[in-house]
Amino acid sequence: METNILENLTLIAKSKNLDNGAVVSTLQEALVNAARKYLNLQKNIEAEVDPKAGEIKVYLRVTVVDDYPDVPGDMSAEDVAAFDEKYMLVEEAHEYNEDAVAGDYLEMEIPVENFGRAAIQAAKQMLLQKVRDAEREKIFEDYQHKVGTMVSGSVQQVDRGNILISLGKTEGILPLKEQIRKERYRQGDTVRVLIANVSTNVKGPQVLLSRTHPDLLARLFELEVPEINDGVVTIKGVARDPGFRAKIAVSTKDDRIDPVGACVGMKGNRVQAIVRELSNERIDIIHWSEDLSVYIRRSLSPANIRQITDIGDGRVVVIVADEDLSQAIGRGGQNVRLASKMVGRELDIYGQTEFNDMPEEERNALFKPRAGIETGAEAVVAAPASGKFSELESLFAKKKTDGE
């Protein structure tokens, strides 16, 4: 029986890649619990397991006393109970040894076969639970370091808009708000996603996935453009309206390389592969510049920019040619919104005629910093995309909140 218990538990451990130490400690714990239940006794019981010999021994080991020893006053109730388990009163000890007297060390072997199948099942359940806990902990550790990386998975289930995606060793959740709105998924579909976050709850680690995060676009460019993967071309900023339009800023220190051309590829093959992956999301590739004025002009290109004024409170006033006003703003303000995220400024755009016809008092007020906002504060002109979350969206959202 003892050999069978060890063999069964060892097979479980091997199938789950768990070491033998876990088998021994789990079996010992299960045997102690079973012995206490069998004896109906909450005393010091120790289990000894010899895997090589296949031997299992369980002992009751206590010191016989007339009265329990005194304990420190600052000891917790749990510690007091554990302390008392090592002692047994003389009257109680007589049930196991009639000759026991105070001061004796009572050691009695408890036959393992008396525990029955319940002990074996308990040990199996405890071992399986330990395996599950170890697997969850490993999954959490593995995926916690993968936050901000792109992975491929297959759609397992669609539940109330949320999508469960198999990632191999575990499953991730692609919430409705992290999906590109016009995309539809079916069971078995392969999908590329960004690992946005990893958290733990009562059910174990939860891997949150995203198809809308700006960093997914950055990871796709790293995959498709060797110059980015090699570090020759650097991604300086990303802004997205998922599934519709995006802007990405790139630069290089090598004058022989055109960073925009490298991202576009021969006949546009590189960028088109990314466009198809993101359900025909239109992508503007911008040559980044440390000069804010130049960067803004490129972000709003091909609109004809007549004047750019940095107010100093996170706002920039941009005057464009009348015929380019709608193009600069974009449908529903999409273009200027993405450009604002890219440059880290709130862009206020006006047509040339509208600006010229503006009353002088109103025009002067336009160039004054807003009340309660410190001027001269540096904004992030371009935040490099990293393995973690890009800060461009939160930066822009904060500026919008401060301005409104």
C-alpha positions as CSV (number, residue, x, y, z in Angstrom):
1,M,0.0,0.0,0.0
2,E,2.8,2.4,0.9
3,T,4.6,1.7,-2.3
4,N,1.4,2.2,-4.3
5,I,0.8,5.6,-2.7
6,L,4.3,6.8,-3.6
7,E,4.1,5.4,-7.1
8,N,0.8,7.1,-7.8
9,L,1.9,10.4,-6.5
10,T,5.2,10.3,-8.2
11,L,3.5,9.6,-11.6
12,I,1.2,12.6,-11.0
13,A,4.3,14.8,-10.2
14,K,6.2,13.7,-13.3
15,S,3.2,14.3,-15.6
16,K,3.1,17.9,-14.2
17,N,6.8,18.5,-14.1
18,L,6.8,18.7,-10.3
19,D,9.9,17.6,-8.3
20,N,9.9,14.7,-5.8
21,G,10.4,17.1,-2.9
22,A,6.9,18.4,-3.5
23,V,5.5,14.8,-3.6
24,V,7.1,14.0,-0.2
25,S,6.0,17.2,1.5
26,T,2.5,16.9,0.2
27,L,2.2,13.2,1.2
28,Q,3.5,14.1,4.7
29,E,1.0,16.8,5.1
30,A,-1.9,14.6,3.9
31,L,-0.8,11.7,6.2
32,V,-0.6,14.0,9.3
33,N,-4.1,15.3,8.6
34,A,-5.4,11.8,8.1
35,A,-3.8,10.6,11.3
36,R,-5.3,13.4,13.3
37,K,-8.7,12.7,11.9
38,Y,-8.3,9.0,12.6
39,L,-7.2,9.6,16.2
40,N,-9.5,12.6,16.7
41,L,-6.4,14.2,18.2
42,Q,-4.9,17.6,17.6
43,K,-1.4,16.7,18.7
44,N,2.1,16.6,17.2
45,I,2.1,14.0,14.5
46,E,5.0,13.5,12.2
47,A,5.2,11.6,8.9
48,E,8.4,10.1,7.6
49,V,8.6,9.2,3.9
50,D,11.6,7.4,2.3
51,P,11.0,7.4,-1.5
52,K,13.9,5.2,-2.3
53,A,12.9,2.4,0.1
54,G,9.2,3.1,-0.5
55,E,8.6,3.3,3.2
56,I,6.1,5.5,5.0
57,K,5.9,5.8,8.8
58,V,3.6,8.0,10.9
59,Y,4.2,8.8,14.6
60,L,2.5,10.5,17.5
61,R,5.3,12.3,19.3
62,V,4.6,14.3,22.5
63,T,6.0,15.1,25.9
64,V,3.9,13.9,28.8
65,V,3.2,16.7,31.4
66,D,1.0,17.3,34.5
67,D,0.2,20.8,33.2
68,Y,0.9,22.7,30.0
69,P,4.1,24.9,30.3
70,D,3.7,28.7,30.5
71,V,4.0,30.6,27.3
72,P,5.0,34.2,26.6
73,G,2.2,36.7,26.9
74,D,2.8,38.2,23.4
75,M,2.4,34.8,21.7
76,S,-0.6,34.6,19.3
77,A,-3.4,32.1,19.7
78,E,-2.2,30.1,16.7
79,D,1.3,30.0,18.1
80,V,0.0,28.9,21.6
81,A,-2.0,26.1,19.9
82,A,1.1,24.9,18.0
83,F,3.1,25.0,21.2
84,D,0.6,23.0,23.1
85,E,0.4,20.3,20.4
86,K,3.9,19.1,21.5
87,Y,2.6,18.2,25.0
88,M,0.0,15.8,26.4
89,L,-1.5,15.6,29.8
90,V,-0.8,12.4,31.9
91,E,-4.5,11.4,31.9
92,E,-4.7,11.6,28.1
93,A,-1.4,9.8,27.6
94,H,-2.7,6.8,29.6
95,E,-5.0,6.1,26.6
96,Y,-1.9,5.2,24.6
97,N,0.5,4.0,27.4
98,E,-0.8,3.0,30.8
99,D,2.6,3.5,32.3
100,A,3.2,7.1,31.1
101,V,4.2,9.6,33.7
102,A,5.0,13.3,33.6
103,G,8.4,13.9,31.9
104,D,8.1,10.9,29.5
105,Y,8.6,11.3,25.8
106,L,5.7,9.4,24.2
107,E,6.3,8.1,20.7
108,M,3.7,5.8,19.1
109,E,3.6,4.6,15.5
110,I,0.3,4.9,13.8
111,P,-0.4,2.2,11.1
112,V,-0.8,3.9,7.7
113,E,-3.3,1.2,6.6
114,N,-5.7,2.3,9.2
115,F,-6.3,5.5,7.4
116,G,-7.9,3.8,4.5
117,R,-8.5,5.2,1.0
118,A,-9.4,8.7,2.3
119,A,-5.8,9.5,3.1
120,I,-4.7,8.4,-0.3
121,Q,-7.4,10.6,-2.0
122,A,-6.6,13.5,0.2
123,A,-2.9,13.3,-0.7
124,K,-3.7,13.1,-4.4
125,Q,-6.0,16.2,-4.1
126,M,-3.5,18.1,-2.2
127,L,-0.8,17.3,-4.7
128,L,-3.0,18.3,-7.6
129,Q,-3.8,21.5,-5.9
130,K,-0.2,22.2,-5.3
131,V,0.5,21.5,-9.0
132,R,-2.3,23.9,-10.0
133,D,-0.9,26.6,-7.7
134,A,2.6,26.1,-9.0
135,E,1.4,26.3,-12.6
136,R,-0.6,29.5,-11.9
137,E,2.4,31.1,-10.2
138,K,4.7,30.2,-13.1
139,I,2.1,31.5,-15.6
140,F,1.9,34.8,-13.7
141,E,5.7,35.1,-13.6
142,D,6.2,34.2,-17.2
143,Y,3.5,36.6,-18.6
144,Q,4.2,39.4,-16.2
145,H,7.5,39.9,-18.0
146,K,5.8,39.8,-21.3
147,V,3.5,42.8,-20.8
148,G,3.9,45.0,-23.8
149,T,4.9,42.2,-26.2
150,M,2.9,40.8,-29.1
151,V,1.8,37.2,-29.2
152,S,-0.4,35.0,-31.4
153,G,-3.3,33.0,-30.1
154,S,-6.4,31.2,-31.3
155,V,-10.0,32.2,-30.5
156,Q,-11.5,29.7,-28.0
157,Q,-14.8,31.3,-27.1
158,V,-16.8,34.5,-27.5
159,D,-18.8,35.4,-24.4
160,R,-20.8,38.6,-24.1
161,G,-18.5,40.4,-26.4
162,N,-15.4,39.3,-24.6
163,I,-13.1,36.9,-26.4
164,L,-11.2,34.0,-24.7
165,I,-7.9,33.4,-26.6
166,S,-5.7,30.4,-26.1
167,L,-2.0,31.4,-25.7
168,G,-0.7,27.8,-25.3
169,K,0.0,27.4,-21.6
170,T,-2.8,29.6,-20.6
171,E,-5.7,31.7,-21.9
172,G,-6.0,35.4,-22.2
173,I,-9.1,37.7,-22.3
174,L,-9.6,40.2,-25.1
175,P,-12.3,42.5,-23.7
176,L,-14.8,44.2,-26.0
177,K,-13.2,47.7,-25.3
178,E,-9.8,46.3,-26.4
179,Q,-11.1,45.0,-29.8
180,I,-11.1,46.8,-33.1
181,R,-14.8,47.6,-33.5
182,K,-15.3,46.4,-37.1
183,E,-13.5,43.1,-36.5
184,R,-15.5,39.9,-36.0
185,Y,-14.0,36.7,-34.6
186,R,-15.0,33.0,-34.8
187,Q,-13.8,30.0,-32.9
188,G,-10.4,28.8,-34.2
189,D,-9.4,32.1,-35.7
190,T,-5.7,33.0,-35.2
191,V,-5.2,36.6,-33.9
192,R,-2.2,38.7,-33.0
193,V,-2.7,40.6,-29.7
194,L,-0.7,42.7,-27.3
195,I,-0.3,41.5,-23.7
196,A,-1.6,44.6,-22.0
197,N,-1.7,43.5,-18.3
198,V,-1.4,40.5,-16.0
199,S,-3.2,40.3,-12.7
200,T,-4.2,37.6,-10.2
201,N,-7.6,36.8,-8.7
202,V,-9.2,33.8,-7.0
203,K,-9.3,31.9,-10.2
204,G,-5.5,32.5,-10.8
205,P,-3.6,34.7,-13.2
206,Q,-5.6,36.8,-15.7
207,V,-3.9,37.9,-18.9
208,L,-5.5,41.0,-20.4
209,L,-5.0,41.3,-24.2
210,S,-5.5,44.2,-26.6
211,R,-5.9,44.9,-30.3
212,T,-6.3,48.7,-29.8
213,H,-3.2,49.6,-27.8
214,P,-0.7,51.9,-29.7
215,D,2.1,49.5,-28.7
216,L,0.6,46.8,-30.9
217,L,1.3,48.9,-33.9
218,A,4.8,49.5,-32.7
219,R,5.3,45.7,-32.3
220,L,4.0,45.0,-35.8
221,F,6.5,47.5,-37.3
222,E,9.3,45.9,-35.3
223,L,8.2,42.5,-36.9
224,E,7.9,43.8,-40.4
225,V,10.8,46.3,-40.6
226,P,14.2,44.7,-40.1
227,E,15.8,48.2,-39.6
228,I,13.6,48.8,-36.5
229,N,14.3,45.3,-35.1
230,D,18.0,46.0,-35.6
231,G,17.8,49.4,-33.9
232,V,18.9,51.3,-36.9
233,V,15.4,53.0,-37.2
234,T,13.7,54.0,-33.9
235,I,10.0,54.4,-33.2
236,K,9.5,57.8,-31.5
237,G,5.8,57.9,-31.0
238,V,2.5,56.1,-31.9
239,A,-1.1,57.3,-31.9
240,R,-4.1,55.3,-33.0
241,D,-7.8,55.4,-33.7
242,P,-8.0,51.6,-33.8
243,G,-9.2,50.2,-37.1
244,F,-9.5,53.6,-38.8
245,R,-6.3,55.6,-38.7
246,A,-2.9,55.8,-37.0
247,K,0.2,57.8,-37.0
248,I,3.7,56.6,-36.2
249,A,6.9,58.7,-35.9
250,V,10.3,57.2,-36.8
251,S,13.9,58.4,-36.9
252,T,17.4,57.3,-37.5
253,K,20.9,58.4,-36.7
254,D,22.2,56.9,-40.0
255,D,22.0,59.6,-42.7
256,R,22.2,57.0,-45.4
257,I,18.8,55.5,-44.4
258,D,15.4,57.0,-45.0
259,P,13.4,55.9,-41.9
260,V,10.0,56.5,-43.6
261,G,11.0,54.6,-46.7
262,A,12.3,51.7,-44.6
263,C,8.9,51.4,-42.9
264,V,6.9,51.7,-46.2
265,G,9.0,49.1,-47.9
266,M,9.3,48.2,-51.6
267,K,6.0,49.2,-53.3
268,G,4.6,49.6,-49.8
269,N,4.7,45.9,-49.0
270,R,5.8,46.4,-45.4
271,V,3.2,48.9,-44.3
272,Q,0.5,47.2,-46.3
273,A,1.1,44.0,-44.4
274,I,0.4,45.9,-41.2
275,V,-2.6,47.7,-42.6
276,R,-4.2,44.3,-43.5
277,E,-3.4,42.9,-40.0
278,L,-5.3,45.9,-38.5
279,S,-8.4,45.6,-40.7
280,N,-7.3,48.3,-43.2
281,E,-6.3,50.8,-40.5
282,R,-4.8,53.8,-42.5
283,I,-1.3,54.5,-41.2
284,D,0.6,57.8,-41.6
285,I,4.4,57.3,-41.2
286,I,6.1,60.5,-40.1
287,H,9.8,61.5,-40.0
288,W,10.3,62.6,-36.4
289,S,12.1,65.8,-35.6
290,E,13.3,67.3,-32.3
291,D,12.2,70.7,-33.6
292,L,8.6,71.0,-32.4
293,S,7.5,73.2,-35.3
294,V,8.9,70.8,-37.9
295,Y,7.4,67.8,-36.1
296,I,3.9,69.5,-36.0
297,R,4.1,70.3,-39.7
298,R,5.0,66.7,-40.6
299,S,2.3,65.4,-38.3
300,L,-0.4,67.5,-40.0
301,S,1.1,67.0,-43.5
302,P,0.0,67.5,-46.3
303,A,-1.9,70.5,-44.9
304,N,-0.3,73.8,-45.7
305,I,0.7,75.3,-42.4
306,R,1.0,79.1,-42.3
307,Q,1.9,79.7,-38.7
308,I,2.7,77.7,-35.5
309,T,2.8,79.3,-32.1
310,D,3.7,77.4,-28.9
311,I,1.7,79.1,-26.1
312,G,3.6,77.4,-23.4
313,D,0.8,75.7,-21.4
314,G,0.7,72.6,-23.4
315,R,-1.1,74.3,-26.3
316,V,0.0,75.2,-29.8
317,V,-2.0,77.5,-32.1
318,V,-1.8,76.4,-35.7
319,I,-2.9,78.5,-38.6
320,V,-3.5,76.7,-41.9
321,A,-4.5,77.6,-45.4
322,D,-8.3,77.8,-45.7
323,E,-8.5,75.1,-48.3
324,D,-6.5,72.7,-46.0
325,L,-8.5,73.4,-42.8
326,S,-10.8,70.4,-43.1
327,Q,-7.9,68.2,-44.1
328,A,-5.8,69.3,-41.1
329,I,-8.7,68.7,-38.7
330,G,-9.8,65.4,-40.3
331,R,-13.2,63.7,-40.1
332,G,-14.6,64.2,-36.6
333,G,-11.3,65.8,-35.6
334,Q,-9.5,62.6,-36.1
335,N,-6.4,63.9,-37.7
336,V,-5.7,66.8,-35.3
337,R,-6.5,64.4,-32.4
338,L,-3.9,61.9,-33.5
339,A,-1.4,64.6,-34.3
340,S,-1.9,66.1,-30.8
341,K,-1.1,62.7,-29.2
342,M,2.0,62.4,-31.4
343,V,3.6,65.8,-30.5
344,G,2.4,65.9,-26.9
345,R,0.6,69.2,-27.3
346,E,-3.0,70.3,-27.7
347,L,-3.3,71.7,-31.2
348,D,-5.8,74.5,-31.7
349,I,-6.2,74.8,-35.5
350,Y,-7.7,77.8,-37.4
351,G,-8.1,78.6,-41.0
352,Q,-6.2,81.7,-42.3
353,T,-9.4,83.7,-43.0
354,E,-11.0,82.7,-39.7
355,F,-7.9,83.9,-37.9
356,N,-7.6,87.2,-39.8
357,D,-11.3,88.0,-39.3
358,M,-11.1,87.3,-35.6
359,P,-11.5,90.4,-33.4
360,E,-8.1,91.7,-32.1
361,E,-9.2,91.2,-28.4
362,E,-10.2,87.6,-29.1
363,R,-7.0,87.0,-31.1
364,N,-4.8,88.3,-28.3
365,A,-6.7,86.1,-25.8
366,L,-6.0,83.1,-28.0
367,F,-2.2,83.5,-27.4
368,K,-2.4,83.9,-23.7
369,P,-1.8,80.9,-21.4
370,R,-4.9,79.7,-19.7
371,A,-5.6,80.8,-16.1
372,G,-4.2,78.5,-13.4
373,I,-1.8,76.7,-15.8
374,E,1.9,77.2,-15.3
375,T,3.7,78.2,-18.5
376,G,7.1,77.0,-19.7
377,A,6.4,73.4,-18.7
378,E,8.0,71.0,-21.0
379,A,5.7,68.5,-22.8
380,V,6.8,65.2,-24.1
381,V,7.3,65.9,-27.8
382,A,7.9,62.3,-28.6
383,A,7.8,59.3,-26.2
384,P,9.7,56.3,-27.5
385,A,7.6,53.1,-27.7
386,S,8.7,50.6,-25.1
387,G,8.0,47.0,-24.1
388,K,5.6,48.4,-21.5
389,F,2.7,50.8,-22.1
390,S,3.3,53.9,-24.2
391,E,2.5,57.1,-22.2
392,L,1.2,59.1,-25.2
393,E,-2.5,58.5,-24.6
394,S,-2.5,59.2,-20.9
395,L,-0.4,62.3,-21.5
396,F,-2.8,63.7,-24.0
397,A,-5.8,62.8,-21.9
398,K,-4.3,64.6,-19.0
399,K,-3.7,67.7,-21.1
400,K,-7.2,67.6,-22.4
401,T,-8.6,67.3,-18.8
402,D,-6.4,70.2,-17.6
403,G,-7.4,72.4,-20.5
404,E,-11.1,71.7,-20.2
